[in-house]
Amino acid sequence: MLPSDGTGYVSRLADRMEAEQLGTADALIAEARKMLRSRAWTPGEIHLLAEDLTASLITVRRVAESRGERLREAGHVEDEDDIGEGGGEEGG
């Protein structure tokens, strides 16, 4: 990950790419819902849908992890190690 204040060219490019990836995921979800509602699919179509949904899920997970890292670096989110320490459930 490149150090950045989040406003540079690379950050804007990454934001644009993430938006496109999330848009692709939205379109795929809509297509999956349409296909599953029709109840008229072949095993090959279901397999292809599963492949596409898996690839999209991998991409969306990468986007979420990337955004989380950027937020942590910018100081907007606590470290995962700090979550739950002193601010959650108490034992006893």
All heavy atoms as an XYZ file, in Angstrom:
693
protein
N       0.850     -1.174      0.000
C       0.000      0.000      0.000
C       0.894      1.235      0.000
O       1.859      1.320      0.727
C      -0.891     -0.028      1.242
C      -1.699      1.220      1.381
S      -2.983      1.079      2.606
C      -4.177      0.229      1.622
N       0.529      2.204     -0.815
C       1.295      3.433     -0.901
C       0.866      4.409      0.186
O      -0.322      4.565      0.446
C       1.060      4.101     -2.271
C       1.517      3.307     -3.480
C       1.044      4.000     -4.749
C       3.013      3.162     -3.488
N       1.843      5.067      0.814
C       1.455      6.085      1.789
C       0.785      7.251      1.066
O       1.240      7.687      0.023
C       2.780      6.504      2.428
C       3.840      6.066      1.488
C       3.275      4.934      0.678
N      -0.295      7.734      1.627
C      -1.040      8.805      0.973
C      -1.969      9.455      1.977
O      -2.343      8.866      2.983
C      -1.859      8.223     -0.186
O      -2.735      9.183     -0.705
N      -2.347     10.679      1.670
C      -3.332     11.353      2.513
C      -4.749     11.078      2.018
O      -5.716     11.594      2.555
C      -3.058     12.855      2.565
C      -3.211     13.537      1.218
O      -3.502     12.846      0.213
O      -3.040     14.768      1.155
N      -4.867     10.253      0.973
C      -6.181      9.881      0.465
C      -6.752     10.824     -0.564
O      -7.881     10.644     -1.005
N      -5.979     11.827     -0.978
C      -6.512     12.795     -1.943
C      -5.718     12.832     -3.240
O      -6.079     13.561     -4.142
C      -6.511     14.218     -1.339
O      -5.164     14.575     -1.016
C      -7.383     14.279     -0.095
N      -4.671     12.041     -3.345
C      -3.819     12.071     -4.524
C      -4.392     11.304     -5.700
O      -5.459     10.676     -5.617
N      -3.660     11.346     -6.797
C      -4.086     10.691     -8.036
C      -4.313      9.195     -7.825
O      -5.334      8.654     -8.250
C      -3.043     10.912     -9.135
C      -3.323     10.116    -10.376
C      -4.326     10.508    -11.256
C      -2.618      8.954    -10.652
C      -4.618      9.764    -12.383
C      -2.895      8.209    -11.782
C      -3.891      8.609    -12.648
O      -4.172      7.863    -13.757
N      -3.373      8.520     -7.171
C      -3.493      7.077     -6.978
C      -4.715      6.755     -6.125
O      -5.450      5.805     -6.412
C      -2.197      6.496     -6.363
C      -2.364      5.032     -6.017
C      -1.015      6.680     -7.315
N      -4.960      7.545     -5.092
C      -6.140      7.321     -4.250
C      -7.430      7.522     -5.040
O      -8.370      6.739     -4.907
C      -6.134      8.262     -3.047
O      -5.098      7.923     -2.172
N      -7.461      8.559     -5.855
C      -8.661      8.799     -6.672
C      -8.862      7.675     -7.673
O      -9.993      7.225     -7.908
C      -8.572     10.152     -7.372
C      -8.722     11.332     -6.421
C      -8.905     12.653     -7.153
N      -7.952     12.907     -8.212
C      -6.769     13.495     -8.068
N      -6.381     13.891     -6.871
N      -5.976     13.697     -9.103
N      -7.772      7.192     -8.268
C      -7.855      6.084     -9.212
C      -8.361      4.826     -8.501
O      -9.232      4.120     -9.011
C      -6.488      5.824     -9.845
C      -6.408      4.703    -10.869
C      -7.310      4.990    -12.061
C      -4.967      4.528    -11.336
N      -7.826      4.557     -7.308
C      -8.267      3.396     -6.531
C      -9.749      3.519     -6.177
O     -10.500      2.537     -6.282
C      -7.428      3.250     -5.268
N     -10.180      4.708     -5.771
C     -11.592      4.921     -5.447
C     -12.476      4.660     -6.665
O     -13.537      4.043     -6.552
C     -11.828      6.343     -4.938
C     -11.259      6.577     -3.546
O     -10.960      5.586     -2.844
O     -11.103      7.754     -3.173
N     -12.041      5.128     -7.827
C     -12.803      4.925     -9.058
C     -12.883      3.429     -9.401
O     -13.942      2.920     -9.759
C     -12.160      5.712    -10.192
C     -13.117      6.202    -11.227
C     -12.570      7.179    -12.251
N     -11.144      7.229    -12.445
C     -10.359      8.243    -12.065
N     -10.866      9.293    -11.469
N      -9.062      8.224    -12.301
N     -11.753      2.735     -9.274
C     -11.741      1.299     -9.562
C     -12.630      0.534     -8.581
O     -13.371     -0.364     -8.979
C     -10.312      0.760     -9.505
C      -9.461      1.219    -10.667
S      -7.762      0.614    -10.561
C      -8.026     -1.144    -10.702
N     -12.571      0.921     -7.301
C     -13.417      0.275     -6.303
C     -14.892      0.497     -6.621
O     -15.702     -0.420     -6.507
C     -13.094      0.794     -4.915
C     -11.773      0.301     -4.387
C     -11.385      0.937     -3.059
O     -12.146      1.802     -2.557
O     -10.337      0.567     -2.520
N     -15.240      1.698     -7.024
C     -16.630      1.999     -7.368
C     -17.087      1.144     -8.545
O     -18.210      0.622     -8.548
C     -16.795      3.487     -7.681
N     -16.225      0.964     -9.535
C     -16.561      0.117    -10.677
C     -16.732     -1.336    -10.247
O     -17.663     -2.021    -10.690
C     -15.477      0.215    -11.752
C     -15.469      1.528    -12.486
C     -14.322      1.642    -13.482
O     -13.765      0.588    -13.884
O     -13.979      2.764    -13.851
N     -15.842     -1.813     -9.384
C     -15.930     -3.195     -8.908
C     -17.214     -3.416     -8.113
O     -17.884     -4.439     -8.274
C     -14.702     -3.535     -8.061
C     -13.436     -3.604     -8.884
C     -12.175     -3.636     -8.037
O     -12.161     -3.149     -6.904
N     -11.116     -4.205     -8.588
N     -17.572     -2.462     -7.271
C     -18.806     -2.583     -6.496
C     -20.028     -2.486     -7.403
O     -21.030     -3.174     -7.182
C     -18.847     -1.532     -5.394
C     -17.789     -1.716     -4.298
C     -17.796     -0.515     -3.354
C     -17.998     -3.003     -3.545
N     -19.949     -1.661     -8.438
C     -21.037     -1.573     -9.412
C     -21.218     -2.881    -10.161
O     -22.353     -3.320    -10.409
N     -20.118     -3.518    -10.517
C     -20.173     -4.825    -11.168
C     -20.826     -5.843    -10.247
O     -21.644     -6.659    -10.683
C     -18.760     -5.287    -11.576
O     -18.220     -4.347    -12.506
C     -18.769     -6.669    -12.195
N     -20.487     -5.795     -8.954
C     -21.096     -6.704     -7.981
C     -22.600     -6.465     -7.905
O     -23.386     -7.424     -7.870
C     -20.451     -6.535     -6.608
N     -23.024     -5.207     -7.895
C     -24.455     -4.892     -7.860
C     -25.176     -5.470     -9.073
O     -26.255     -6.050     -8.948
C     -24.678     -3.380     -7.814
C     -24.355     -2.770     -6.465
O     -24.309     -3.519     -5.465
O     -24.147     -1.547     -6.411
N     -24.580     -5.318    -10.253
C     -25.183     -5.833    -11.481
C     -25.270     -7.359    -11.444
O     -26.271     -7.954    -11.869
C     -24.388     -5.372    -12.702
N     -24.237     -7.986    -10.919
C     -24.227     -9.448    -10.822
C     -25.284     -9.937     -9.838
O     -25.971    -10.931    -10.094
C     -22.837     -9.931    -10.414
C     -22.622    -11.431    -10.350
C     -22.962    -12.099    -11.678
C     -21.176    -11.723     -9.985
N     -25.439     -9.237     -8.726
C     -26.478     -9.606     -7.757
C     -27.854     -9.508     -8.403
O     -28.700    -10.401     -8.244
C     -26.392     -8.720     -6.503
C     -25.134     -9.067     -5.707
C     -27.647     -8.855     -5.638
C     -24.783     -8.055     -4.637
N     -28.106     -8.444     -9.141
C     -29.395     -8.272     -9.814
C     -29.631     -9.396    -10.820
O     -30.736     -9.955    -10.896
C     -29.454     -6.912    -10.510
N     -28.595     -9.754    -11.572
C     -28.715    -10.837    -12.549
C     -28.966    -12.169    -11.848
O     -29.790    -12.969    -12.297
C     -27.450    -10.927    -13.400
C     -27.493    -11.985    -14.463
C     -28.584    -11.798    -15.502
O     -28.997    -10.638    -15.745
O     -29.024    -12.799    -16.079
N     -28.277    -12.404    -10.729
C     -28.482    -13.652     -9.980
C     -29.911    -13.737     -9.465
O     -30.556    -14.794     -9.563
C     -27.489    -13.729     -8.824
N     -30.413    -12.639     -8.917
C     -31.791    -12.644     -8.409
C     -32.789    -12.935     -9.532
O     -33.724    -13.724     -9.362
C     -32.114    -11.306     -7.750
C     -31.461    -11.153     -6.407
C     -31.781     -9.820     -5.784
N     -31.294     -9.774     -4.417
C     -31.038     -8.672     -3.770
N     -31.252     -7.495     -4.336
N     -30.588     -8.705     -2.533
N     -32.585    -12.302    -10.668
C     -33.465    -12.504    -11.823
C     -33.419    -13.970    -12.268
O     -34.461    -14.598    -12.496
C     -33.024    -11.583    -12.963
C     -33.806    -11.715    -14.227
C     -33.256    -10.756    -15.276
C     -33.726    -11.107    -16.655
N     -33.081    -10.260    -17.673
N     -32.226    -14.503    -12.362
C     -32.057    -15.876    -12.822
C     -32.692    -16.864    -11.835
O     -33.392    -17.793    -12.242
C     -30.569    -16.177    -12.985
C     -30.257    -17.533    -13.514
S     -28.472    -17.649    -13.699
C     -28.330    -19.400    -13.916
N     -32.449    -16.654    -10.550
C     -32.984    -17.575     -9.557
C     -34.505    -17.494     -9.451
O     -35.170    -18.496     -9.179
C     -32.329    -17.328     -8.201
C     -30.827    -17.671     -8.158
C     -30.218    -17.209     -6.849
C     -30.604    -19.157     -8.384
N     -35.077    -16.299     -9.660
C     -36.534    -16.147     -9.640
C     -37.188    -16.917    -10.778
O     -38.291    -17.436    -10.634
C     -36.926    -14.673     -9.740
C     -37.140    -14.009     -8.416
C     -37.857    -12.670     -8.568
N     -37.244    -11.788     -9.546
C     -36.308    -10.876     -9.284
N     -35.875    -10.714     -8.056
N     -35.815    -10.119    -10.230
N     -36.511    -16.981    -11.914
C     -37.099    -17.633    -13.091
C     -37.248    -19.141    -12.913
O     -38.093    -19.759    -13.543
C     -36.256    -17.347    -14.335
O     -35.081    -18.142    -14.339
N     -36.424    -19.732    -12.067
C     -36.436    -21.173    -11.803
C     -36.347    -21.988    -13.092
O     -36.864    -23.096    -13.178
C     -37.667    -21.574    -11.003
C     -37.699    -20.947     -9.637
C     -38.883    -21.466     -8.834
N     -38.954    -20.798     -7.569
C     -38.457    -21.286     -6.441
N     -37.853    -22.441     -6.443
N     -38.556    -20.619     -5.325
N     -35.692    -21.433    -14.087
C     -35.529    -22.123    -15.368
C     -34.070    -22.029    -15.794
O     -33.737    -21.356    -16.758
C     -36.448    -21.504    -16.417
N     -33.195    -22.667    -15.038
C     -31.779    -22.599    -15.337
C     -31.227    -23.997    -15.561
O     -31.792    -24.991    -15.124
C     -31.023    -21.908    -14.207
C     -31.192    -22.593    -12.888
C     -30.535    -23.689    -12.447
C     -32.102    -22.242    -11.848
N     -30.965    -24.056    -11.202
C     -31.925    -23.186    -10.799
C     -33.037    -21.242    -11.687
C     -32.651    -23.140     -9.621
C     -33.754    -21.199    -10.505
C     -33.564    -22.124     -9.488
N     -30.109    -24.033    -16.230
C     -29.412    -25.300    -16.433
C     -28.320    -25.422    -15.375
O     -27.903    -24.413    -14.794
C     -28.764    -25.360    -17.825
O     -27.714    -24.388    -17.886
C     -29.787    -25.106    -18.934
N     -27.844    -26.627    -15.135
C     -26.726    -26.775    -14.204
C     -25.503    -25.944    -14.623
O     -24.813    -25.380    -13.777
C     -26.423    -28.275    -14.239
C     -27.727    -28.907    -14.615
C     -28.359    -27.922    -15.571
N     -25.268    -25.834    -15.911
C     -24.143    -25.026    -16.404
C     -24.318    -23.552    -16.070
O     -23.350    -22.865    -15.716
N     -25.549    -23.054    -16.180
C     -25.817    -21.656    -15.847
C     -25.615    -21.396    -14.354
O     -25.055    -20.373    -13.968
C     -27.239    -21.275    -16.261
C     -27.414    -21.188    -17.759
C     -28.859    -21.032    -18.183
O     -29.758    -21.570    -17.477
O     -29.100    -20.375    -19.213
N     -26.060    -22.323    -13.521
C     -25.868    -22.179    -12.077
C     -24.380    -22.213    -11.741
O     -23.904    -21.442    -10.906
C     -26.638    -23.274    -11.308
C     -28.128    -23.018    -11.389
C     -26.193    -23.351     -9.850
C     -28.592    -21.767    -10.663
N     -23.647    -23.102    -12.399
C     -22.200    -23.179    -12.167
C     -21.528    -21.867    -12.542
O     -20.707    -21.336    -11.777
C     -21.592    -24.346    -12.951
C     -20.127    -24.481    -12.750
N     -19.587    -25.108    -11.655
C     -19.079    -24.034    -13.485
C     -18.268    -25.054    -11.725
N     -17.938    -24.403    -12.829
N     -21.862    -21.322    -13.711
C     -21.283    -20.049    -14.152
C     -21.657    -18.925    -13.188
O     -20.813    -18.097    -12.830
C     -21.752    -19.709    -15.567
C     -21.215    -18.410    -16.159
C     -19.694    -18.413    -16.203
C     -21.794    -18.179    -17.537
N     -22.891    -18.912    -12.741
C     -23.330    -17.907    -11.776
C     -22.523    -18.022    -10.482
O     -22.054    -17.008     -9.945
C     -24.824    -18.055    -11.477
C     -25.409    -17.095    -10.453
C     -25.278    -15.643    -10.921
C     -26.873    -17.447    -10.184
N     -22.320    -19.235    -10.004
C     -21.527    -19.440     -8.792
C     -20.089    -18.968     -8.987
O     -19.505    -18.343     -8.096
C     -21.552    -20.911     -8.378
N     -19.511    -19.239    -10.140
C     -18.148    -18.775    -10.448
C     -18.092    -17.251    -10.434
O     -17.186    -16.660     -9.840
C     -17.701    -19.306    -11.820
C     -17.469    -20.787    -11.881
C     -16.149    -21.217    -11.270
O     -15.228    -20.378    -11.170
O     -16.047    -22.396    -10.906
N     -19.050    -16.610    -11.112
C     -19.076    -15.144    -11.182
C     -19.307    -14.521     -9.813
O     -18.670    -13.529     -9.458
C     -20.148    -14.670    -12.165
C     -19.804    -14.973    -13.611
O     -18.637    -15.306    -13.904
O     -20.721    -14.888    -14.460
N     -20.224    -15.083     -9.039
C     -20.487    -14.560     -7.695
C     -19.267    -14.724     -6.791
O     -18.951    -13.819     -6.009
C     -21.696    -15.263     -7.080
C     -23.055    -14.863     -7.652
C     -24.135    -15.808     -7.150
C     -23.400    -13.425     -7.315
N     -18.570    -15.844     -6.919
C     -17.366    -16.070     -6.117
C     -16.290    -15.049     -6.465
O     -15.678    -14.449     -5.574
C     -16.841    -17.500     -6.321
O     -17.852    -18.423     -5.916
C     -15.570    -17.751     -5.528
N     -16.060    -14.826     -7.760
C     -15.060    -13.846     -8.185
C     -15.421    -12.453     -7.688
O     -14.555    -11.699     -7.214
C     -14.934    -13.858     -9.710
N     -16.697    -12.110     -7.769
C     -17.144    -10.801     -7.312
C     -16.984    -10.666     -5.801
O     -16.559     -9.613     -5.301
C     -18.603    -10.583     -7.717
O     -19.015     -9.297     -7.356
N     -17.299    -11.707     -5.069
C     -17.158    -11.673     -3.616
C     -15.695    -11.480     -3.215
O     -15.387    -10.720     -2.291
C     -17.721    -12.950     -3.003
C     -17.722    -13.043     -1.486
C     -18.507    -11.893     -0.867
C     -18.300    -14.375     -1.057
N     -14.794    -12.140     -3.917
C     -13.362    -11.968     -3.656
C     -12.963    -10.514     -3.871
O     -12.252     -9.923     -3.059
C     -12.536    -12.917     -4.542
C     -12.722    -14.368     -4.087
C     -11.050    -12.528     -4.538
C     -12.211    -15.394     -5.078
N     -13.439     -9.913     -4.955
C     -13.121     -8.522     -5.257
C     -13.690     -7.581     -4.206
O     -13.002     -6.676     -3.730
C     -13.653     -8.148     -6.651
O     -13.029     -8.984     -7.618
C     -13.368     -6.695     -6.988
N     -14.943     -7.785     -3.826
C     -15.580     -6.915     -2.833
C     -14.881     -7.046     -1.483
O     -14.681     -6.054     -0.774
C     -17.092     -7.228     -2.727
C     -17.719     -6.547     -1.531
C     -17.791     -6.791     -4.010
N     -14.450     -8.247     -1.136
C     -13.706     -8.441      0.115
C     -12.386     -7.675      0.067
O     -11.986     -7.032      1.041
C     -13.451     -9.926      0.352
C     -12.740    -10.208      1.648
C     -12.677    -11.712      1.903
N     -12.110    -11.977      3.194
C     -10.870    -12.405      3.388
N     -10.083    -12.616      2.359
N     -10.421    -12.623      4.591
N     -11.722     -7.714     -1.083
C     -10.465     -6.981     -1.243
C     -10.706     -5.478     -1.086
O      -9.921     -4.773     -0.452
C      -9.856     -7.279     -2.612
C      -8.481     -6.711     -2.799
C      -7.854     -7.049     -4.153
N      -8.049     -8.430     -4.534
C      -8.627     -8.812     -5.678
N      -9.084     -7.927     -6.533
N      -8.751    -10.090     -5.972
N     -11.792     -4.977     -1.655
C     -12.144     -3.564     -1.525
C     -12.362     -3.213     -0.055
O     -11.845     -2.210      0.455
C     -13.400     -3.220     -2.357
C     -13.955     -1.854     -1.996
C     -13.086     -3.286     -3.850
N     -13.118     -4.053      0.647
C     -13.407     -3.785      2.063
C     -12.125     -3.790      2.893
O     -11.934     -2.915      3.747
C     -14.391     -4.819      2.593
N     -11.258     -4.752      2.644
C      -9.996     -4.799      3.385
C      -9.141     -3.572      3.085
O      -8.545     -2.987      3.986
C      -9.230     -6.071      3.053
C      -9.867     -7.313      3.635
C      -9.189     -8.591      3.191
O      -8.415     -8.570      2.199
O      -9.434     -9.624      3.833
N      -9.090     -3.177      1.835
C      -8.308     -2.013      1.436
C      -8.837     -0.749      2.101
O      -8.072      0.054      2.634
C      -8.344     -1.861     -0.090
O      -7.722     -0.668     -0.488
N     -10.146     -0.583      2.094
C     -10.739      0.588      2.735
C     -10.476      0.578      4.231
O     -10.182      1.610      4.828
C     -12.234      0.645      2.463
C     -12.543      1.052      1.053
C     -14.010      1.241      0.856
N     -14.272      1.651     -0.522
C     -15.469      1.952     -0.969
N     -16.502      1.890     -0.165
N     -15.636      2.320     -2.214
N     -10.573     -0.590      4.842
C     -10.305     -0.700      6.269
C      -8.872     -0.316      6.594
O      -8.615      0.403      7.566
N      -7.931     -0.758      5.776
C      -6.526     -0.403      5.984
C      -6.330      1.103      5.858
O      -5.633      1.717      6.653
C      -5.627     -1.133      4.980
C      -5.444     -2.595      5.274
C      -4.761     -2.838      6.604
O      -3.786     -2.136      6.923
O      -5.215     -3.743      7.330
N      -6.954      1.703      4.849
C      -6.810      3.153      4.661
C      -7.405      3.913      5.830
O      -6.855      4.920      6.272
C      -7.438      3.593      3.342
C      -6.563      3.222      2.155
C      -7.058      3.863      0.905
N      -8.120      3.007      0.374
C      -9.004      3.398     -0.522
N      -8.991      4.621     -0.982
N      -9.908      2.574     -0.967
N      -8.540      3.448      6.350
C      -9.158      4.122      7.489
C      -8.284      3.997      8.727
O      -8.125      4.958      9.483
C     -10.551      3.554      7.760
C     -11.621      3.923      6.743
C     -12.898      3.153      7.015
C     -11.882      5.420      6.731
N      -7.709      2.810      8.944
C      -6.817      2.622     10.092
C      -5.600      3.522      9.981
O      -5.187      4.148     10.945
C      -6.386      1.159     10.204
C      -7.251      0.358     11.140
C      -6.669     -0.997     11.417
N      -6.712     -1.895     10.280
C      -7.805     -2.503      9.845
N      -8.952     -2.296     10.429
N      -7.752     -3.309      8.816
N      -5.005      3.594      8.786
C      -3.827      4.434      8.584
C      -4.142      5.908      8.808
O      -3.306      6.663      9.278
C      -3.250      4.223      7.193
C      -2.544      2.893      7.046
C      -1.999      2.678      5.662
O      -2.108      3.594      4.818
O      -1.461      1.590      5.415
N      -5.359      6.294      8.465
C      -5.763      7.687      8.645
C      -6.212      7.969     10.076
O      -6.523      9.103     10.419
C      -6.893      8.029      7.669
N      -6.260      6.926     10.911
C      -6.630      7.103     12.311
C      -8.118      7.164     12.556
O      -8.551      7.601     13.612
N      -8.919      6.709     11.585
C     -10.372      6.753     11.737
C     -10.945      5.503     12.380
O     -12.097      5.477     12.771
C     -11.049      6.940     10.370
C     -10.709      8.245      9.729
N     -11.116      9.450     10.236
C      -9.969      8.533      8.636
C     -10.654     10.431      9.470
N      -9.960      9.890      8.502
N     -10.139      4.438     12.482
C     -10.613      3.168     13.025
C      -9.557      2.634     13.973
O      -8.369      2.738     13.706
C     -10.849      2.148     11.877
C     -11.234      0.787     12.436
C     -11.905      2.643     10.922
N     -10.006      2.038     15.074
C      -9.080      1.415     16.010
C      -8.468      0.181     15.366
O      -9.067     -0.441     14.500
C      -9.827      0.981     17.271
C     -10.445      2.099     18.049
C     -11.264      1.577     19.213
O     -11.466      0.360     19.317
O     -11.711      2.406     20.013
N      -7.283     -0.197     15.823
C      -6.690     -1.452     15.391
C      -7.574     -2.592     15.841
O      -8.221     -2.523     16.883
C      -5.293     -1.649     16.001
C      -4.225     -0.888     15.249
O      -4.429     -0.605     14.060
O      -3.181     -0.590     15.862
N      -7.581     -3.681     15.080
C      -8.374     -4.847     15.452
C      -7.968     -5.363     16.818
O      -8.794     -5.844     17.576
C      -8.209     -5.941     14.400
C      -8.889     -5.610     13.100
C      -8.676     -6.693     12.052
O      -8.319     -7.827     12.428
O      -8.867     -6.402     10.871
N      -6.678     -5.261     17.159
C      -6.206     -5.726     18.458
C      -6.804     -4.907     19.593
O      -6.971     -5.401     20.702
C      -4.679     -5.643     18.544
C      -4.009     -6.606     17.588
O      -4.667     -7.586     17.172
O      -2.833     -6.392     17.254
N      -7.120     -3.642     19.333
C      -7.660     -2.761     20.359
C      -9.169     -2.926     20.530
O      -9.722     -2.561     21.556
C      -7.380     -1.293     20.022
C      -5.889     -0.974     20.050
O      -5.137     -1.713     20.730
O      -5.486     -0.003     19.391
N      -9.830     -3.453     19.509
C     -11.277     -3.617     19.587
C     -11.589     -4.661     20.642
O     -11.019     -5.732     20.678
C     -11.862     -4.032     18.221
C     -11.639     -2.897     17.211
C     -13.342     -4.360     18.337
C     -12.021     -3.240     15.803
N     -12.485     -4.333     21.527
C     -12.870     -5.251     22.579
C     -12.092     -5.091     23.858
O     -12.471     -5.615     24.886
N     -10.987     -4.367     23.828
C     -10.203     -4.144     25.035
C     -10.763     -2.937     25.777
O     -10.702     -1.821     25.283
C      -8.741     -3.892     24.712
C      -8.005     -5.129     24.249
C      -6.523     -4.852     24.020
O      -6.034     -3.794     24.439
O      -5.881     -5.691     23.402
N     -11.344     -3.177     26.919
C     -11.810     -2.089     27.756
C     -13.086     -1.426     27.301
O     -13.579     -0.526     27.945
N     -13.653     -1.822     26.174
C     -14.836     -1.106     25.714
C     -15.959     -2.021     25.328
O     -16.788     -1.679     24.519
N     -15.973     -3.187     25.864
C     -17.017     -4.113     25.468
C     -17.560     -4.863     26.654
O     -17.794     -4.301     27.716
N     -17.687     -6.151     26.461
C     -18.228     -6.997     27.504
C     -17.225     -7.144     28.632
O     -16.039     -7.249     28.394
C     -18.564     -8.376     26.927
C     -19.572     -8.326     25.811
C     -19.755     -9.706     25.187
O     -19.410    -10.713     25.834
O     -20.228     -9.755     24.063
N     -17.704     -7.124     29.823
C     -16.821     -7.308     30.980
C     -16.986     -8.728     31.506
O     -18.083     -9.263     31.538
C     -17.188     -6.316     32.086
C     -16.899     -4.901     31.687
C     -17.214     -3.932     32.820
O     -17.225     -4.362     33.975
O     -17.460     -2.769     32.529
N     -15.871     -9.306     31.897
C     -15.936    -10.664     32.444
C     -16.338    -10.630     33.901
O     -16.187     -9.662     34.594
N     -16.866    -11.769     34.370
C     -17.068    -11.866     35.788
C     -18.421    -11.997     36.191
O     -19.178    -12.055     36.913
